[in-house]
C-alpha cells in the first residue's frame, strides 16, 4: 500500500523545488483535498535551486512536464485515479545535464493508503 497524496503532501524536483499542486475537494484526508493527475501535471515548480546556464545546459524547473506513474488502481475521485507517494515523473528542468529533473513525493500523512 502507498500513501495517498494530498495538498498537504510534498512533491518536489530533484533539487527540492516544490510543485504547487491543487487537490480535489470531494475527498479529503486530514482536512486536505487529495491529488489527481490534473492537479499536478503542468503545475508550477517554485524554489528550484538549479540555475539556468546555457554554457552547461542546466535549466531551472518551472513546471511539471509529465507524471508517468503513481496513480491508484482502486481509488478514484470524479473518475480520476488519486495520486500516490509512488509518483514518478519529471519537471521541465535539466540538472545535471542531460538528465531531466525527476519528481519525488512524500504523502506526509498515514491515515489513507491505496493500491
Phi, psi and omega in degrees: 000146180238153180289139177282133179277140179227179175298342176273358179278169177243122172242129186218157172279177185296339178250029170076017173289134185269134176277133178270083183273152176237138185261175177262114186292347180295335179224125180237148175236121183052038177083359181252129177299141179286158181259142171236172185309314182298338180273358181235312183300128178080359181284161184283153176243125179245156175067023174294130185272356176289137178260129177295127182217110182294336179290322182261343183089003177290145179219129178292141178290138176236324182217162173283122182276319184201145169246118188248358180190172177095021176265136180295147177260344185242350184235121180232160173227122182056041180068012177247132178296139175286157179268148183243166181287006170269011183311137174230146179169188181222154169263174183277001179280167177228115178197130341286149182304144002263020185283132172291155184285111179286148176262151172225161182219145172233126183293326183058024174205152180237007183289320185232130174233164180203172174240000000 
